[in-house]
Amino acid sequence: MSTSSPALPAVDHSASTQGTPYHRMEYVALTDPTGSARRRARWWRPPAELAGAIVLWGVFVLVLFAVAEICGVPTLTDDLDDFTKPVDLALNLALIGALVPAAVLAARWIGRPRGSIHSVERRFRWGLAMRAARVLLPAYLIGFALLWLLDPPSDAHLPHLDTRLVVVIAITVLLVPLQCAGEEYLFRGVPQRLLGTWLRSPAWGILLPVPLFVLGHGYDLRGQISVGVFAVCAGLIVWKTGGLEVAIVLHAVNNLPLFLLIPLAPSLATAEDSSTPALLVDLVMTIAATAWVFWWTSRSRGLRWWQPVVSDYSVATDDYSVTTR
């Protein structure tokens, strides 16, 4: 991985152990600053937020299919897995991407504090995401190029450049990051915040969603190992950086090259078997990227290796205003 270190805004975390890590943001909103019980009747907020996100996502899915039907889109494949067809690709990615507004709106309407689903700063830190992408995207492009040379698909070919290919590429660039964000909000953001309401250790929110994330990807054993390691690493990154942004970037730079290669090798869209070279390259890239994120965050923020970025709460109003040290 590159050793270049894009500078983060200088933040004094000399007393960060007294702050609030990402996974405990919901808990702090249900207690007073001294940790004593407060508003016990609102213990139902976390499960209600989860249920609200699921219901909202179902509504968005119905809306997407209704719009597709009204617009008279071309015939879809049964599993929406022909990613050389713009409509299949767009609808498949949009269905998963709809998890983002579902999770955000549920957190906004039901959860506390508002905005905490994004990060400890209660906002999506676009600058942090862009700085991480400057290092991770080139590294992953190199990694996928190496994997292509080591283990090229059997149906690899140079596609004809036409309007359909251009549309597929445009949809991929626009919607793959949204699809990755949807999975991160569902499998990292929601579990860590909700489980952190009752459980102090971040390990619960990091590890418990891993089996569900693995089962959501229909690969063979090698592929499932890769997915499982990625899930753990993404969870650690969310905890360390204090938000979802860098994990979304890591997910996107992992998925984007793969989707862009599908027009060159359509079998990649439905492949369930993973080769040993692919597993090794995936594991090296994921673990190296995670180690780099930990090093970069610790160095830039003045933190120890296992010390997360945190926020502090000051009770200025009943809604808890947040200040970041």
DRENDO-1510 file (C-alpha; in Angstrom, 1 decimal, always signed):
<recs>
REC; n; res; u; v; w
REC; 1; MET; +0.0; +0.0; +0.0 .
REC; 2; SER; +1.1; +3.6; -0.6 .
REC; 3; THR; +2.8; +5.2; +2.4 .
REC; 4; SER; +1.7; +8.7; +1.4 .
REC; 5; SER; -0.3; +10.3; +4.1 .
REC; 6; PRO; -3.0; +12.8; +3.1 .
REC; 7; ALA; -3.3; +15.1; +6.1 .
REC; 8; LEU; -6.5; +15.1; +8.2 .
REC; 9; PRO; -7.7; +18.2; +9.9 .
REC; 10; ALA; -5.8; +18.6; +13.1 .
REC; 11; VAL; -7.8; +17.4; +16.1 .
REC; 12; ASP; -6.7; +17.2; +19.7 .
REC; 13; HIS; -7.7; +13.8; +21.0 .
REC; 14; SER; -5.4; +13.8; +24.1 .
REC; 15; ALA; -8.4; +13.0; +26.2 .
REC; 16; SER; -10.2; +10.9; +23.6 .
REC; 17; THR; -10.8; +8.0; +26.0 .
REC; 18; GLN; -13.4; +10.2; +27.7 .
REC; 19; GLY; -15.2; +10.8; +24.5 .
REC; 20; THR; -17.9; +8.9; +22.7 .
REC; 21; PRO; -16.9; +6.3; +20.0 .
REC; 22; TYR; -19.1; +5.7; +17.0 .
REC; 23; HIS; -20.8; +2.6; +18.3 .
REC; 24; ARG; -21.9; +4.3; +21.6 .
REC; 25; MET; -23.5; +7.4; +20.0 .
REC; 26; GLU; -27.0; +6.0; +20.5 .
REC; 27; TYR; -26.3; +5.0; +24.1 .
REC; 28; VAL; -25.1; +8.5; +25.1 .
REC; 29; ALA; -28.4; +9.9; +23.7 .
REC; 30; LEU; -30.3; +7.6; +26.1 .
REC; 31; THR; -28.2; +8.5; +29.2 .
REC; 32; ASP; -26.9; +11.6; +30.8 .
REC; 33; PRO; -23.2; +12.6; +30.7 .
REC; 34; THR; -22.5; +10.8; +34.0 .
REC; 35; GLY; -23.8; +7.5; +32.6 .
REC; 36; SER; -26.8; +7.2; +34.9 .
REC; 37; ALA; -30.0; +5.8; +33.5 .
REC; 38; ARG; -32.2; +8.4; +31.6 .
REC; 39; ARG; -35.4; +8.1; +29.6 .
REC; 40; ARG; -35.6; +4.3; +30.2 .
REC; 41; ALA; -39.0; +4.3; +28.5 .
REC; 42; ARG; -37.2; +4.9; +25.3 .
REC; 43; TRP; -35.2; +1.6; +25.3 .
REC; 44; TRP; -37.4; +0.7; +22.3 .
REC; 45; ARG; -35.7; +3.3; +20.0 .
REC; 46; PRO; -33.0; +0.9; +18.6 .
REC; 47; PRO; -35.3; -1.9; +17.6 .
REC; 48; ALA; -37.8; +0.6; +16.3 .
REC; 49; GLU; -35.1; +2.3; +14.2 .
REC; 50; LEU; -34.1; -1.1; +12.7 .
REC; 51; ALA; -37.8; -2.0; +12.0 .
REC; 52; GLY; -38.3; +1.5; +10.5 .
REC; 53; ALA; -35.3; +1.1; +8.2 .
REC; 54; ILE; -36.5; -2.3; +6.9 .
REC; 55; VAL; -40.0; -0.9; +6.3 .
REC; 56; LEU; -38.7; +2.2; +4.5 .
REC; 57; TRP; -36.4; +0.0; +2.3 .
REC; 58; GLY; -39.4; -2.1; +1.4 .
REC; 59; VAL; -41.3; +1.0; +0.4 .
REC; 60; PHE; -38.4; +2.2; -1.7 .
REC; 61; VAL; -38.1; -1.1; -3.5 .
REC; 62; LEU; -41.8; -1.1; -4.4 .
REC; 63; VAL; -41.4; +2.5; -5.7 .
REC; 64; LEU; -38.4; +1.5; -7.8 .
REC; 65; PHE; -40.2; -1.4; -9.4 .
REC; 66; ALA; -43.3; +0.7; -9.9 .
REC; 67; VAL; -41.3; +3.4; -11.7 .
REC; 68; ALA; -39.7; +0.7; -13.9 .
REC; 69; GLU; -43.1; -0.7; -14.8 .
REC; 70; ILE; -44.6; +2.8; -15.5 .
REC; 71; CYS; -41.6; +3.7; -17.6 .
REC; 72; GLY; -41.9; +0.5; -19.6 .
REC; 73; VAL; -38.4; -0.6; -19.2 .
REC; 74; PRO; -37.2; -3.5; -21.4 .
REC; 75; THR; -37.6; -7.1; -20.1 .
REC; 76; LEU; -35.5; -7.8; -17.0 .
REC; 77; THR; -33.7; -11.0; -16.3 .
REC; 78; ASP; -35.1; -13.1; -13.5 .
REC; 79; ASP; -32.3; -12.3; -11.0 .
REC; 80; LEU; -31.3; -8.9; -12.4 .
REC; 81; ASP; -27.8; -10.4; -12.9 .
REC; 82; ASP; -27.1; -9.5; -16.6 .
REC; 83; PHE; -24.9; -6.6; -15.9 .
REC; 84; THR; -24.2; -6.0; -19.5 .
REC; 85; LYS; -27.8; -4.8; -19.8 .
REC; 86; PRO; -28.1; -1.2; -18.5 .
REC; 87; VAL; -31.6; -1.7; -17.0 .
REC; 88; ASP; -30.5; -4.9; -15.0 .
REC; 89; LEU; -27.4; -3.2; -13.8 .
REC; 90; ALA; -29.1; +0.1; -12.8 .
REC; 91; LEU; -32.0; -1.6; -10.9 .
REC; 92; ASN; -29.8; -4.1; -9.2 .
REC; 93; LEU; -27.5; -1.4; -7.8 .
REC; 94; ALA; -30.4; +1.0; -7.0 .
REC; 95; LEU; -32.2; -1.6; -5.0 .
REC; 96; ILE; -29.3; -2.0; -2.6 .
REC; 97; GLY; -28.5; +1.7; -2.7 .
REC; 98; ALA; -32.0; +2.4; -1.4 .
REC; 99; LEU; -30.7; +1.1; +1.9 .
REC; 100; VAL; -29.0; +4.5; +2.4 .
REC; 101; PRO; -32.1; +6.7; +2.5 .
REC; 102; ALA; -33.9; +4.0; +4.5 .
REC; 103; ALA; -31.3; +3.8; +7.2 .
REC; 104; VAL; -30.7; +7.6; +7.3 .
REC; 105; LEU; -34.4; +8.5; +7.5 .
REC; 106; ALA; -35.1; +5.8; +10.2 .
REC; 107; ALA; -32.2; +7.2; +12.2 .
REC; 108; ARG; -33.4; +10.7; +11.7 .
REC; 109; TRP; -37.0; +10.0; +12.6 .
REC; 110; ILE; -36.6; +7.4; +15.4 .
REC; 111; GLY; -33.0; +7.2; +16.5 .
REC; 112; ARG; -30.9; +9.6; +18.6 .
REC; 113; PRO; -28.8; +11.7; +18.2 .
REC; 114; ARG; -29.7; +12.8; +14.7 .
REC; 115; GLY; -27.0; +12.4; +12.1 .
REC; 116; SER; -25.0; +10.0; +14.3 .
REC; 117; ILE; -25.5; +7.2; +11.7 .
REC; 118; HIS; -22.9; +8.9; +9.5 .
REC; 119; SER; -20.1; +9.6; +12.0 .
REC; 120; VAL; -19.2; +10.9; +15.4 .
REC; 121; GLU; -19.4; +14.4; +13.8 .
REC; 122; ARG; -23.1; +13.8; +12.9 .
REC; 123; ARG; -22.4; +14.4; +9.2 .
REC; 124; PHE; -20.9; +12.6; +6.3 .
REC; 125; ARG; -17.3; +13.7; +6.2 .
REC; 126; TRP; -16.8; +14.0; +2.4 .
REC; 127; GLY; -13.3; +15.4; +2.8 .
REC; 128; LEU; -12.2; +12.4; +4.7 .
REC; 129; ALA; -13.7; +10.1; +2.1 .
REC; 130; MET; -11.9; +11.9; -0.8 .
REC; 131; ARG; -8.6; +11.8; +1.0 .
REC; 132; ALA; -8.9; +8.0; +1.6 .
REC; 133; ALA; -9.9; +7.4; -2.0 .
REC; 134; ARG; -6.8; +9.2; -3.3 .
REC; 135; VAL; -4.7; +6.3; -1.8 .
REC; 136; LEU; -7.1; +3.3; -1.9 .
REC; 137; LEU; -8.4; +3.6; -5.4 .
REC; 138; PRO; -5.0; +3.5; -7.2 .
REC; 139; ALA; -3.9; +0.7; -4.9 .
REC; 140; TYR; -7.0; -1.4; -5.8 .
REC; 141; LEU; -6.7; -0.7; -9.5 .
REC; 142; ILE; -3.2; -2.0; -9.4 .
REC; 143; GLY; -4.3; -5.0; -7.3 .
REC; 144; PHE; -7.1; -5.9; -9.8 .
REC; 145; ALA; -4.7; -5.5; -12.7 .
REC; 146; LEU; -2.3; -7.9; -11.1 .
REC; 147; LEU; -5.1; -10.4; -10.4 .
REC; 148; TRP; -6.3; -10.2; -14.1 .
REC; 149; LEU; -2.7; -11.1; -15.2 .
REC; 150; LEU; -2.4; -13.9; -12.7 .
REC; 151; ASP; -5.9; -15.4; -13.2 .
REC; 152; PRO; -7.7; -14.0; -16.3 .
REC; 153; PRO; -11.3; -15.1; -16.9 .
REC; 154; SER; -11.9; -17.7; -19.6 .
REC; 155; ASP; -14.3; -15.4; -21.5 .
REC; 156; ALA; -12.1; -12.3; -21.4 .
REC; 157; HIS; -12.4; -10.3; -24.6 .
REC; 158; LEU; -12.3; -6.7; -25.8 .
REC; 159; PRO; -15.9; -5.5; -26.2 .
REC; 160; HIS; -17.2; -3.3; -29.0 .
REC; 161; LEU; -17.4; +0.3; -28.0 .
REC; 162; ASP; -21.0; +1.4; -28.5 .
REC; 163; THR; -23.7; +3.5; -26.8 .
REC; 164; ARG; -24.8; +0.6; -24.6 .
REC; 165; LEU; -21.2; +0.0; -23.3 .
REC; 166; VAL; -20.9; +3.7; -22.5 .
REC; 167; VAL; -24.2; +3.7; -20.6 .
REC; 168; VAL; -23.1; +0.6; -18.6 .
REC; 169; ILE; -19.9; +2.3; -17.6 .
REC; 170; ALA; -21.7; +5.5; -16.6 .
REC; 171; ILE; -24.2; +3.6; -14.5 .
REC; 172; THR; -21.4; +1.6; -12.9 .
REC; 173; VAL; -19.4; +4.7; -11.9 .
REC; 174; LEU; -22.5; +6.5; -10.6 .
REC; 175; LEU; -24.3; +3.7; -8.7 .
REC; 176; VAL; -21.7; +1.2; -7.5 .
REC; 177; PRO; -20.6; +3.7; -4.7 .
REC; 178; LEU; -24.2; +4.0; -3.7 .
REC; 179; GLN; -24.7; +0.2; -3.7 .
REC; 180; CYS; -21.6; -0.1; -1.5 .
REC; 181; ALA; -22.8; +2.7; +0.8 .
REC; 182; GLY; -26.1; +0.8; +1.2 .
REC; 183; GLU; -24.4; -2.3; +2.4 .
REC; 184; GLU; -22.2; -0.3; +4.8 .
REC; 185; TYR; -25.1; +1.5; +6.4 .
REC; 186; LEU; -27.0; -1.8; +6.8 .
REC; 187; PHE; -24.2; -4.1; +7.9 .
REC; 188; ARG; -21.9; -1.7; +9.7 .
REC; 189; GLY; -23.7; +1.5; +10.7 .
REC; 190; VAL; -27.0; +0.1; +11.9 .
REC; 191; PRO; -25.6; -2.9; +13.9 .
REC; 192; GLN; -22.8; -1.0; +15.6 .
REC; 193; ARG; -25.0; +1.8; +16.8 .
REC; 194; LEU; -27.9; -0.3; +17.9 .
REC; 195; LEU; -25.9; -3.0; +19.7 .
REC; 196; GLY; -23.7; -0.3; +21.2 .
REC; 197; THR; -26.8; +1.0; +23.0 .
REC; 198; TRP; -26.7; -2.1; +25.3 .
REC; 199; LEU; -23.2; -3.4; +24.9 .
REC; 200; ARG; -20.0; -1.5; +25.7 .
REC; 201; SER; -17.6; -3.5; +23.5 .
REC; 202; PRO; -17.5; -2.6; +19.8 .
REC; 203; ALA; -16.8; -6.3; +19.0 .
REC; 204; TRP; -20.5; -7.2; +19.1 .
REC; 205; GLY; -21.4; -4.7; +16.4 .
REC; 206; ILE; -18.4; -5.7; +14.3 .
REC; 207; LEU; -18.6; -9.5; +14.5 .
REC; 208; LEU; -22.3; -10.3; +14.9 .
REC; 209; PRO; -23.3; -8.9; +11.4 .
REC; 210; VAL; -20.5; -10.8; +9.7 .
REC; 211; PRO; -22.4; -14.1; +9.1 .
REC; 212; LEU; -25.4; -12.2; +7.6 .
REC; 213; PHE; -23.0; -10.3; +5.3 .
REC; 214; VAL; -21.3; -13.5; +4.2 .
REC; 215; LEU; -24.7; -15.3; +3.6 .
REC; 216; GLY; -25.7; -12.4; +1.4 .
REC; 217; HIS; -23.0; -13.2; -1.1 .
REC; 218; GLY; -23.4; -16.6; -2.8 .
REC; 219; TYR; -19.8; -17.6; -3.3 .
REC; 220; ASP; -17.8; -20.7; -2.6 .
REC; 221; LEU; -15.7; -21.3; +0.5 .
REC; 222; ARG; -12.8; -19.2; -0.8 .
REC; 223; GLY; -15.1; -16.4; -1.8 .
REC; 224; GLN; -16.9; -16.5; +1.6 .
REC; 225; ILE; -13.6; -16.3; +3.5 .
REC; 226; SER; -12.7; -13.2; +1.5 .
REC; 227; VAL; -16.1; -11.7; +2.2 .
REC; 228; GLY; -15.9; -12.5; +5.9 .
REC; 229; VAL; -12.5; -11.0; +6.3 .
REC; 230; PHE; -13.7; -7.9; +4.4 .
REC; 231; ALA; -16.7; -7.6; +6.8 .
REC; 232; VAL; -14.5; -7.7; +9.9 .
REC; 233; CYS; -12.0; -5.2; +8.5 .
REC; 234; ALA; -14.8; -2.8; +7.4 .
REC; 235; GLY; -16.3; -3.0; +10.8 .
REC; 236; LEU; -12.9; -2.2; +12.4 .
REC; 237; ILE; -12.5; +0.8; +10.1 .
REC; 238; VAL; -15.9; +2.2; +11.0 .
REC; 239; TRP; -15.0; +1.9; +14.7 .
REC; 240; LYS; -11.5; +3.3; +14.3 .
REC; 241; THR; -12.4; +6.3; +12.0 .
REC; 242; GLY; -15.6; +7.1; +13.9 .
REC; 243; GLY; -17.9; +6.8; +10.9 .
REC; 244; LEU; -18.8; +5.0; +7.7 .
REC; 245; GLU; -17.0; +7.1; +5.2 .
REC; 246; VAL; -13.7; +5.3; +4.8 .
REC; 247; ALA; -15.4; +1.8; +4.9 .
REC; 248; ILE; -17.7; +3.0; +2.1 .
REC; 249; VAL; -14.6; +4.1; +0.1 .
REC; 250; LEU; -12.9; +0.7; +0.7 .
REC; 251; HIS; -16.0; -1.1; -0.4 .
REC; 252; ALA; -16.4; +1.0; -3.5 .
REC; 253; VAL; -12.8; +0.7; -4.6 .
REC; 254; ASN; -13.1; -3.0; -4.2 .
REC; 255; ASN; -16.4; -3.3; -6.2 .
REC; 256; LEU; -15.9; -0.7; -8.8 .
REC; 257; PRO; -13.0; -2.4; -10.7 .
REC; 258; LEU; -14.9; -5.7; -10.7 .
REC; 259; PHE; -18.0; -4.1; -12.2 .
REC; 260; LEU; -16.0; -2.2; -14.8 .
REC; 261; LEU; -14.4; -5.5; -15.8 .
REC; 262; ILE; -17.7; -7.3; -16.4 .
REC; 263; PRO; -18.1; -6.0; -20.0 .
REC; 264; LEU; -14.7; -7.5; -20.7 .
REC; 265; ALA; -15.7; -10.8; -19.0 .
REC; 266; PRO; -19.5; -11.2; -18.5 .
REC; 267; SER; -18.9; -14.4; -16.4 .
REC; 268; LEU; -17.7; -12.3; -13.6 .
REC; 269; ALA; -21.2; -11.1; -12.9 .
REC; 270; THR; -22.5; -14.6; -11.9 .
REC; 271; ALA; -19.3; -16.3; -10.9 .
REC; 272; GLU; -19.7; -18.2; -7.6 .
REC; 273; ASP; -16.3; -20.0; -7.6 .
REC; 274; SER; -13.2; -18.1; -6.5 .
REC; 275; SER; -9.6; -19.1; -7.3 .
REC; 276; THR; -6.8; -19.4; -4.8 .
REC; 277; PRO; -4.9; -16.4; -6.5 .
REC; 278; ALA; -8.1; -14.3; -6.2 .
REC; 279; LEU; -8.4; -15.2; -2.5 .
REC; 280; LEU; -4.8; -14.4; -1.8 .
REC; 281; VAL; -4.9; -11.0; -3.6 .
REC; 282; ASP; -8.2; -10.1; -1.9 .
REC; 283; LEU; -6.9; -10.9; +1.5 .
REC; 284; VAL; -3.6; -9.0; +1.0 .
REC; 285; MET; -5.4; -5.9; -0.3 .
REC; 286; THR; -8.1; -5.9; +2.4 .
REC; 287; ILE; -5.7; -6.4; +5.3 .
REC; 288; ALA; -3.1; -4.0; +4.0 .
REC; 289; ALA; -5.8; -1.4; +3.3 .
REC; 290; THR; -7.1; -1.8; +6.9 .
REC; 291; ALA; -3.7; -1.5; +8.4 .
REC; 292; TRP; -3.0; +1.6; +6.4 .
REC; 293; VAL; -6.3; +3.2; +7.5 .
REC; 294; PHE; -5.4; +2.4; +11.2 .
REC; 295; TRP; -1.9; +3.9; +10.7 .
REC; 296; TRP; -3.1; +6.9; +8.8 .
REC; 297; THR; -5.9; +7.7; +11.3 .
REC; 298; SER; -3.7; +7.2; +14.3 .
REC; 299; ARG; -0.8; +9.3; +12.9 .
REC; 300; SER; -3.1; +12.1; +11.7 .
REC; 301; ARG; -5.2; +12.3; +14.8 .
REC; 302; GLY; -2.6; +11.7; +17.4 .
REC; 303; LEU; -4.2; +8.4; +18.6 .
REC; 304; ARG; -2.9; +5.1; +19.7 .
REC; 305; TRP; -3.4; +2.1; +17.4 .
REC; 306; TRP; -6.5; +0.8; +19.2 .
REC; 307; GLN; -7.9; +4.2; +20.1 .
REC; 308; PRO; -10.9; +5.4; +18.0 .
REC; 309; VAL; -11.8; +8.8; +16.8 .
REC; 310; VAL; -14.5; +10.1; +19.2 .
REC; 311; SER; -16.9; +12.9; +19.8 .
REC; 312; ASP; -17.9; +14.5; +23.1 .
REC; 313; TYR; -21.3; +15.5; +24.2 .
REC; 314; SER; -22.3; +18.7; +26.0 .
REC; 315; VAL; -25.8; +18.9; +27.2 .
REC; 316; ALA; -26.8; +22.3; +25.8 .
REC; 317; THR; -30.3; +21.3; +24.9 .
REC; 318; ASP; -32.5; +18.2; +25.3 .
REC; 319; ASP; -31.2; +17.2; +21.8 .
REC; 320; TYR; -27.6; +17.0; +22.9 .
REC; 321; SER; -25.3; +19.3; +20.9 .
REC; 322; VAL; -22.1; +17.6; +19.9 .
REC; 323; THR; -18.6; +19.1; +20.0 .
REC; 324; THR; -15.6; +17.3; +18.4 .
REC; 325; ARG; -12.3; +17.7; +20.1 .
</recs>
